[in-house]
Protein backbone atom coordinates (compact mmCIF):
# COMPACT_ATOMS: atom_id res chain seq x y z
CA UNK A 1 0.00 0.00 0.00
CA UNK A 2 2.81 2.43 0.89
CA UNK A 3 4.49 1.83 -2.45
CA UNK A 4 1.24 2.52 -4.29
CA UNK A 5 0.68 5.75 -2.34
CA UNK A 6 4.26 6.88 -2.95
CA UNK A 7 4.01 6.19 -6.66
CA UNK A 8 0.71 8.09 -6.81
CA UNK A 9 2.25 11.05 -4.98
CA UNK A 10 5.26 11.18 -7.30
CA UNK A 11 3.00 10.97 -10.33
CA UNK A 12 0.84 13.82 -9.01
CA UNK A 13 3.90 16.00 -8.45
CA UNK A 14 5.08 15.29 -11.98
CA UNK A 15 1.75 16.48 -13.33
CA UNK A 16 2.13 19.95 -11.79
CA UNK A 17 5.84 20.34 -12.54
CA UNK A 18 5.28 21.50 -16.11
CA UNK A 19 2.54 23.94 -17.19
CA UNK A 20 -0.08 22.76 -19.62
CA UNK A 21 -0.73 24.69 -22.81
CA UNK A 22 -4.11 23.11 -23.47
CA UNK A 23 -6.56 25.76 -24.63
CA UNK A 24 -3.99 28.23 -25.98
CA UNK A 25 -5.56 30.46 -28.63
CA UNK A 26 -2.46 30.63 -30.84
CA UNK A 27 -0.07 27.93 -32.11
CA UNK A 28 2.43 26.64 -29.60
CA UNK A 29 5.38 28.97 -30.11
CA UNK A 30 7.67 26.61 -28.23
CA UNK A 31 7.49 24.06 -31.04
CA UNK A 32 10.67 23.88 -33.17
CA UNK A 33 10.40 24.66 -36.86
CA UNK A 34 12.69 25.73 -39.68
CA UNK A 35 14.08 29.23 -39.21
CA UNK A 36 12.99 29.45 -35.57
CA UNK A 37 15.20 29.95 -32.51
CA UNK A 38 13.56 29.06 -29.20
CA UNK A 39 14.64 30.34 -25.81
CA UNK A 40 13.17 28.33 -22.95
CA UNK A 41 13.23 29.89 -19.49
CA UNK A 42 13.78 27.81 -16.35
CA UNK A 43 10.47 26.71 -14.84
CA UNK A 44 9.81 25.62 -11.28
CA UNK A 45 6.26 26.01 -10.03
CA UNK A 46 6.21 28.32 -7.04
CA UNK A 47 9.65 29.89 -7.54
CA UNK A 48 10.57 31.02 -11.06
CA UNK A 49 7.76 33.54 -11.52
CA UNK A 50 8.50 37.21 -12.14
CA UNK A 51 7.00 39.85 -9.87
CA UNK A 52 6.68 43.61 -10.30
CA UNK A 53 6.58 44.83 -6.70
CA UNK A 54 10.02 43.98 -5.37
CA UNK A 55 13.61 44.21 -6.62
CA UNK A 56 14.89 44.08 -10.17
CA UNK A 57 16.23 40.61 -9.43
CA UNK A 58 12.69 39.46 -8.66
CA UNK A 59 11.41 41.03 -11.87
CA UNK A 60 13.90 39.28 -14.14
CA UNK A 61 14.59 35.67 -15.05
CA UNK A 62 18.02 34.13 -15.02
CA UNK A 63 19.90 34.87 -18.28
CA UNK A 64 19.52 32.13 -20.87
CA UNK A 65 22.36 31.63 -23.36
CA UNK A 66 21.18 32.08 -26.93
CA UNK A 67 22.67 31.81 -30.40
CA UNK A 68 20.69 34.40 -32.31
CA UNK A 69 22.22 35.75 -35.53
CA UNK A 70 21.57 39.35 -36.47
CA UNK A 71 18.49 39.73 -38.64
CA UNK A 72 14.77 40.39 -38.71
CA UNK A 73 12.46 38.12 -36.73
CA UNK A 74 8.87 37.60 -35.67
CA UNK A 75 8.93 37.32 -31.87
CA UNK A 76 6.40 35.30 -29.89
CA UNK A 77 6.18 34.82 -26.12
CA UNK A 78 4.46 32.24 -23.93
CA UNK A 79 3.38 32.90 -20.32
CA UNK A 80 1.81 30.84 -17.55
CA UNK A 81 0.23 31.15 -14.12
CA UNK A 82 -1.70 28.63 -12.07
CA UNK A 83 -5.05 30.40 -12.12
CA UNK A 84 -6.83 27.07 -12.03
CA UNK A 85 -5.08 26.16 -8.79
CA UNK A 86 -5.30 29.42 -6.84
CA UNK A 87 -8.05 31.31 -8.66
CA UNK A 88 -8.04 34.88 -9.92
CA UNK A 89 -6.12 37.46 -7.93
CA UNK A 90 -7.23 40.66 -9.68
CA UNK A 91 -3.77 40.93 -11.23
CA UNK A 92 -4.26 42.75 -14.52
CA UNK A 93 -0.60 43.28 -15.47
CA UNK A 94 0.75 39.75 -15.69
CA UNK A 95 3.05 40.54 -18.58
CA UNK A 96 6.70 40.25 -19.57
CA UNK A 97 9.01 41.13 -22.43
CA UNK A 98 12.43 39.79 -23.39
CA UNK A 99 15.69 41.70 -23.17
CA UNK A 100 18.50 40.74 -25.55
CA UNK A 101 21.91 41.25 -23.96
CA UNK A 102 25.56 41.03 -24.87
CA UNK A 103 28.32 39.23 -23.01
CA UNK A 104 28.62 42.03 -20.45
CA UNK A 105 24.84 41.90 -19.72
CA UNK A 106 24.22 45.23 -21.47
CA UNK A 107 20.85 45.40 -23.23
CA UNK A 108 21.01 45.46 -27.02
CA UNK A 109 17.27 45.33 -27.76
CA UNK A 110 13.95 44.44 -26.15
CA UNK A 111 10.75 43.00 -27.51
CA UNK A 112 7.21 44.21 -26.98
CA UNK A 113 5.39 42.69 -24.01
CA UNK A 114 2.94 39.82 -24.09
CA UNK A 115 -0.61 40.80 -23.14
CA UNK A 116 -1.97 40.25 -19.63
CA UNK A 117 -2.86 36.66 -18.81
CA UNK A 118 -6.66 36.58 -18.35
CA UNK A 119 -7.91 35.51 -14.94
CA UNK A 120 -9.76 32.54 -16.43
CA UNK A 121 -6.71 31.18 -18.29
CA UNK A 122 -3.54 29.42 -17.20
CA UNK A 123 -1.48 30.14 -20.30
CA UNK A 124 -1.09 32.56 -23.14
CA UNK A 125 0.91 32.59 -26.36
CA UNK A 126 1.20 35.68 -28.52
CA UNK A 127 3.22 37.11 -31.38
CA UNK A 128 4.43 40.41 -29.94
CA UNK A 129 6.61 41.63 -32.83
CA UNK A 130 6.26 40.82 -36.53
CA UNK A 131 9.41 42.59 -37.71
CA UNK A 132 11.91 42.73 -34.86
CA UNK A 133 15.52 43.70 -35.56
CA UNK A 134 18.06 41.59 -33.71
CA UNK A 135 21.51 43.22 -33.64
CA UNK A 136 24.77 41.32 -33.66
CA UNK A 137 26.42 40.34 -30.40
CA UNK A 138 23.48 38.75 -28.58
CA UNK A 139 24.75 36.36 -25.90
CA UNK A 140 21.78 35.92 -23.55
CA UNK A 141 18.05 36.51 -23.35
CA UNK A 142 16.37 37.66 -20.12
CA UNK A 143 12.63 37.76 -19.39
CA UNK A 144 11.61 40.90 -17.50
CA UNK A 145 8.28 41.81 -15.93
CA UNK A 146 6.64 44.54 -18.02
CA UNK A 147 5.11 46.31 -14.99
CA UNK A 148 8.38 46.64 -13.04
CA UNK A 149 8.80 48.87 -11.14
CA UNK A 150 5.16 48.84 -10.08
CA UNK A 151 3.89 52.39 -10.50
CA UNK A 152 0.96 52.37 -8.06
CA UNK A 153 1.20 49.61 -5.44
CA UNK A 154 -2.02 48.93 -3.57
CA UNK A 155 -0.42 47.35 -0.52
CA UNK A 156 -2.41 44.19 -1.21
CA UNK A 157 0.04 41.23 -1.17
CA UNK A 158 -2.28 39.25 -3.45
CA UNK A 159 -2.49 41.97 -6.12
CA UNK A 160 0.83 43.84 -6.19
CA UNK A 161 3.14 40.99 -7.26
CA UNK A 162 1.42 40.69 -10.69
CA UNK A 163 3.26 37.36 -10.79
CA UNK A 164 3.79 35.64 -14.14
CA UNK A 165 5.91 32.72 -15.32
CA UNK A 166 7.85 33.29 -18.56
CA UNK A 167 7.85 29.99 -20.43
CA UNK A 168 9.59 30.66 -23.71
CA UNK A 169 10.37 33.14 -26.44
CA UNK A 170 10.63 32.22 -30.09
CA UNK A 171 12.41 34.15 -32.82
CA UNK A 172 11.27 33.15 -36.30
CA UNK A 173 13.37 34.50 -39.14
CA UNK A 174 11.50 36.82 -41.48
CA UNK A 175 12.78 36.39 -45.05
CA UNK A 176 12.50 39.51 -47.15
CA UNK A 177 12.41 39.37 -50.95
CA UNK A 178 15.38 41.28 -52.34
CA UNK A 179 14.38 44.20 -54.54
CA UNK A 180 14.95 43.81 -58.29
CA UNK A 181 16.50 46.70 -60.20
CA UNK A 182 14.61 46.90 -63.49
CA UNK A 183 16.22 48.58 -66.51
CA UNK A 184 14.73 51.81 -67.88
CA UNK A 185 12.13 51.51 -70.62
CA UNK A 186 13.13 53.52 -73.71
CA UNK A 187 10.55 54.36 -76.37
CA UNK A 188 11.57 56.11 -79.61
CA UNK A 189 12.97 55.57 -83.10
CA UNK A 190 15.74 53.02 -83.40
CA UNK A 191 17.34 54.81 -86.39
CA UNK A 192 17.12 58.41 -87.71
CA UNK A 193 19.02 60.32 -90.42
CA UNK A 194 19.08 63.81 -91.89
CA UNK A 195 21.21 66.01 -94.12
CA UNK A 196 23.91 68.39 -92.99
CA UNK A 197 22.68 71.72 -91.54
CA UNK A 198 19.12 70.43 -91.24
CA UNK A 199 17.38 70.31 -87.87
CA UNK A 200 15.68 67.04 -87.10
CA UNK A 201 13.08 66.58 -84.33
CA UNK A 202 12.08 63.25 -82.85
CA UNK A 203 10.54 62.03 -79.57
CA UNK A 204 12.22 59.73 -77.09
CA UNK A 205 10.60 58.62 -73.80
CA UNK A 206 12.66 57.11 -70.96
CA UNK A 207 10.90 55.75 -67.87
CA UNK A 208 12.42 53.88 -64.91
CA UNK A 209 9.92 51.31 -63.52
CA UNK A 210 11.52 51.61 -60.04
CA UNK A 211 11.36 55.44 -60.09
CA UNK A 212 15.14 55.61 -59.74
CA UNK A 213 16.90 58.83 -60.89
CA UNK A 214 17.89 58.78 -64.55
CA UNK A 215 21.17 59.97 -66.09
CA UNK A 216 20.93 60.43 -69.85
CA UNK A 217 24.01 60.45 -72.08
CA UNK A 218 24.16 60.59 -75.89
CA UNK A 219 26.63 59.60 -78.58
CA UNK A 220 26.29 61.74 -81.73
CA UNK A 221 28.46 62.47 -84.77
CA UNK A 222 31.17 65.15 -84.58
CA UNK A 223 29.77 68.62 -85.23
CA UNK A 224 26.20 67.69 -84.30
CA UNK A 225 24.35 68.92 -81.25
CA UNK A 226 21.62 67.31 -79.15
CA UNK A 227 19.12 69.09 -76.88
CA UNK A 228 16.18 67.90 -74.75
N, C-alpha and C positions, 0 to 999 in steps of 0.2 A: 504493500500500500504506500509506504514512504517513497519508494522509487517512482511509483506512478505519479504521486503528488509533486515530487521534485521535477520530473520530466514535464508535467503540465505547467508548473511555475516557470521553468526555463523557456518553454514554448511561448507562454504569454508575454514574457519580457521581450523575446525576440520580435513579437508582433508589434510592439510599441517602439522598438529601437529605430525604425526607419519610417519616415512619414509616407503616407499613401497619397498618390496623385489621382485617385479615382474621382471623377467628376470635374476635372480641370476643363475649362472652356476653350483652351487653345492646345495645339499639339505639344507633346512633352518635349520641351526644349533641351532636356538633358540627354536625349537620344542622339548617339553619334550619327553623322551623315557626312558625305563628301563636302569638303570646303568649310567644315564647322570645327571650331575649337571650343572645348567645354572646360570650364573651370568649376570644380565641385568643392564646396566649402565644407569644412568639418561639421558633422552633425552629431550631437549628443542631446537627447531630449532632456530638458531641464537645465542645460548649462551653456549651450552655444548660441543662445538667442542674443540679438542686439537690443539694447534699450537706449532711450533718448534722454533719460532724466539723470544720468550719473556722469561718469568721466568719459573722456574720449575712448579710453581703452574698452569701456563697456559698450560703446557705440560702434566699435569696429570688430571685424572678424580677424582671425590670424591671417597673415599674408599667405597666399597660395602661389607657388611658383607656376609660371605660365610661359609657354613659347608661343608668342603671338606676333607674327611678322607685321611690319607696317603695311597699312592698306585701309580699305573701306569695308565696313562690316555692318550687318544688321545685328543688333544686340538684343537678346532676350534674357529675362530674369525669372527665377522661380522662387517663391516664398512659401513659408509654412508656419502655422501655429495650431496648437491643439484646442481649437474651439469646441470640438465635439466633447473633449474630456472635461474642460473647465468652464465651458459656456462663454457667452459674450461678456466683455469687460468694458464696453463703451470706449474702446481704443480705436480712434478713427484715423490714426496716422501710422499704421503698421506698414512702413515702407522702407526700402533701402535702395541704394545705387551702388555701382562698383567704381572703384578708384584704381586706375592703372598707374603703377609706380616703377621707377627705375631701381637699380641696384642699391642706391643710397636711401630708398624709401621716399624719394621726392615724387609728388604726383605729376604725371605727364598728361593725363586726361581723365575725365569722369563721365559716366553715362547718365542718362536721365533715370529717374526713379520709377520703380514699379508702383502701381496703384495700391491703395490701401486694401488689405485683405478683409473682405466682408465678414461680418460677425457670424454669418451662417455657414461660412466655408472654412475648410482647414488648409487649403492650398490655392495658389494662384500662379499662373504662368502668363507672361506678357512680353510682347516685343516692345521695347522702350525706345529704340533708335532704329531707323531704317537705313540711315547712311551715316555711320559713325566713323570718324577718322582716327585710326590707331597710329600713333607716331612710332618711330623706331626707338629701341632701348627699353621696351617693357620687360620687366623681370618678374614682377608679382602683381596679383590682383587682390584687392581688399574690398570686402563688403562693408558699407558704412550706413548707419541709420540715417534716413533722409530728414528726420525731425530733430536731429541733434545739432546744437543744444536746444532743449525744449524751451520754446519761447514763453509760454504761459503755463507753468506748472499749477496744478489744482491742489496739490497736497494729498491727493487720493492715491495711496500706494497701488491700487488696482487699475488706475487709469494712466498715471504719469509714465510708467515704463514704456508704453507703446511697443511692447516686446514683439519681435518678429525673428524667425529663423531664415537666414539666407541659405538656399539649397544649392543653386547653381547659377552660373551665367554662361550663355553661349554666344559665340562670335562667329557668325556665318558670313563668309566672304561674299561681297557684292561685286560681281563681274560687270564692268562697264564696257560697252562696245566702242572700240576706238573710232574716232571720227575719220571720215574719208575725205581727202582733199580732191575735189573734182576739178578737172581742167575748165578753163573759160570756154564759153560757146561763142564762136565767131561766125557771123552771118554777113555775106557780101560777095562780090564777084571774085572768082578765083584767078581771072586774068583780065587785064585792061591794057589798052595801047592808045597812043595819040601821036600827033606830029609835033615837031619841035615848035616851041613858042605858042602852043595852043593849050589853053586851060581845060582840064578835064575834071568833071565832078562825078563822084560816085559815093554811095552810102555803105558804110561798114558799121555793124553793131557787134559790140563785145559785152557779154554778160557773164559774171562769175556766179555759178549756182550757190556757192557758199557765202556770197556777199563779201568775199575778201577784197582788199584794195587791189586795183589793177595798175600795172605799169606798162605803157604802150611804147614800143620802139618800132621804127620802120627802116627798111633798107630800100633805097631808091637810087636810080642812076645818077652819075655825077652831073651837076648843073641843074638838077630838078629840085623842086621844093615841095614840102608836104605840110598841110595845115589841117587842123580839126575844128 
